[in-house]
Amino acid sequence: MEDGQEVYTCASREDPDSPVGFYDFLPVFVGDLTEDESFIRYDGKCFGDAKMSLAKMSDSQYKVVFDLGDPKSITCSETFLLGNTEVLHFDAFFTRGSHEMTFDFPTEDG
């Protein structure tokens, strides 16, 4: 990650014999996407170069862009869980390149 914080993967998590190893079914936390035009980059399970960014389109619409490269195999895939206090969204990507998702959030006005 850009801020030097360690990114945990399935291989670098707790010892499987540890009692907290039970929770390894939960996704690995990679980082927070913010509106400040920053991005998150990490070495994924399938894509060696996974970059994610967030863009505010309007007061009620946001776009998340995934730029995936350096696939480790031609048959692999990467699954992502995006979430906030109101939405949880899973998506899986099987191909390199740019992938976009747009999220619409209702405003207080409706």
Contacts in CASP RR format, 6 or more apart in sequence:
PFRMAT RR
TARGET T0000
AUTHOR 0000-0000-0000
METHOD contacts of the structure
MODEL  1
MEDGQEVYTCASREDPDSPVGFYDFLPVFVGDLTEDESFIRYDGKCFGDA
KMSLAKMSDSQYKVVFDLGDPKSITCSETFLLGNTEVLHFDAFFTRGSHE
MTFDFPTEDG
1 7 0 8 1.000
1 30 0 8 1.000
1 31 0 8 1.000
1 40 0 8 1.000
1 41 0 8 1.000
1 42 0 8 1.000
2 38 0 8 1.000
2 39 0 8 1.000
2 40 0 8 1.000
2 41 0 8 1.000
5 31 0 8 1.000
6 12 0 8 1.000
7 28 0 8 1.000
7 30 0 8 1.000
7 42 0 8 1.000
7 43 0 8 1.000
8 28 0 8 1.000
8 29 0 8 1.000
9 28 0 8 1.000
9 44 0 8 1.000
9 45 0 8 1.000
10 24 0 8 1.000
10 28 0 8 1.000
10 45 0 8 1.000
13 21 0 8 1.000
13 24 0 8 1.000
13 28 0 8 1.000
14 20 0 8 1.000
14 21 0 8 1.000
14 24 0 8 1.000
15 21 0 8 1.000
16 24 0 8 1.000
27 81 0 8 1.000
30 40 0 8 1.000
30 42 0 8 1.000
30 52 0 8 1.000
31 40 0 8 1.000
32 40 0 8 1.000
33 39 0 8 1.000
33 40 0 8 1.000
33 52 0 8 1.000
33 53 0 8 1.000
33 54 0 8 1.000
33 64 0 8 1.000
34 54 0 8 1.000
35 54 0 8 1.000
35 55 0 8 1.000
35 56 0 8 1.000
37 53 0 8 1.000
37 55 0 8 1.000
38 53 0 8 1.000
39 51 0 8 1.000
39 52 0 8 1.000
39 53 0 8 1.000
40 51 0 8 1.000
40 52 0 8 1.000
40 53 0 8 1.000
41 49 0 8 1.000
41 50 0 8 1.000
41 51 0 8 1.000
41 52 0 8 1.000
42 50 0 8 1.000
43 49 0 8 1.000
43 50 0 8 1.000
44 50 0 8 1.000
44 78 0 8 1.000
45 72 0 8 1.000
45 76 0 8 1.000
45 78 0 8 1.000
46 71 0 8 1.000
46 72 0 8 1.000
46 73 0 8 1.000
46 76 0 8 1.000
46 77 0 8 1.000
46 78 0 8 1.000
47 68 0 8 1.000
47 69 0 8 1.000
47 70 0 8 1.000
47 71 0 8 1.000
47 72 0 8 1.000
47 76 0 8 1.000
47 78 0 8 1.000
47 93 0 8 1.000
47 96 0 8 1.000
48 69 0 8 1.000
48 70 0 8 1.000
48 71 0 8 1.000
48 72 0 8 1.000
49 67 0 8 1.000
49 68 0 8 1.000
49 69 0 8 1.000
49 70 0 8 1.000
50 66 0 8 1.000
50 67 0 8 1.000
50 68 0 8 1.000
50 69 0 8 1.000
50 78 0 8 1.000
51 66 0 8 1.000
51 67 0 8 1.000
51 68 0 8 1.000
52 64 0 8 1.000
52 65 0 8 1.000
52 66 0 8 1.000
52 67 0 8 1.000
52 80 0 8 1.000
53 64 0 8 1.000
53 65 0 8 1.000
53 67 0 8 1.000
54 62 0 8 1.000
54 63 0 8 1.000
54 64 0 8 1.000
54 65 0 8 1.000
55 62 0 8 1.000
55 63 0 8 1.000
55 65 0 8 1.000
56 62 0 8 1.000
57 63 0 8 1.000
57 102 0 8 1.000
59 107 0 8 1.000
60 104 0 8 1.000
60 105 0 8 1.000
60 106 0 8 1.000
60 107 0 8 1.000
61 102 0 8 1.000
61 103 0 8 1.000
61 104 0 8 1.000
61 105 0 8 1.000
62 102 0 8 1.000
62 103 0 8 1.000
62 105 0 8 1.000
63 100 0 8 1.000
63 101 0 8 1.000
63 102 0 8 1.000
63 103 0 8 1.000
64 82 0 8 1.000
64 100 0 8 1.000
64 101 0 8 1.000
64 102 0 8 1.000
64 103 0 8 1.000
65 98 0 8 1.000
65 99 0 8 1.000
65 100 0 8 1.000
66 80 0 8 1.000
66 93 0 8 1.000
66 98 0 8 1.000
66 99 0 8 1.000
66 100 0 8 1.000
66 101 0 8 1.000
67 97 0 8 1.000
67 98 0 8 1.000
68 78 0 8 1.000
68 93 0 8 1.000
68 95 0 8 1.000
68 96 0 8 1.000
68 97 0 8 1.000
68 98 0 8 1.000
68 99 0 8 1.000
69 96 0 8 1.000
69 97 0 8 1.000
70 96 0 8 1.000
71 96 0 8 1.000
76 94 0 8 1.000
77 92 0 8 1.000
77 93 0 8 1.000
77 94 0 8 1.000
78 92 0 8 1.000
78 93 0 8 1.000
79 90 0 8 1.000
79 91 0 8 1.000
79 92 0 8 1.000
79 93 0 8 1.000
80 90 0 8 1.000
80 91 0 8 1.000
80 92 0 8 1.000
80 93 0 8 1.000
81 88 0 8 1.000
81 89 0 8 1.000
81 90 0 8 1.000
82 88 0 8 1.000
82 89 0 8 1.000
82 91 0 8 1.000
82 101 0 8 1.000
83 89 0 8 1.000
86 105 0 8 1.000
87 103 0 8 1.000
87 105 0 8 1.000
89 101 0 8 1.000
89 103 0 8 1.000
91 99 0 8 1.000
91 101 0 8 1.000
93 99 0 8 1.000
END
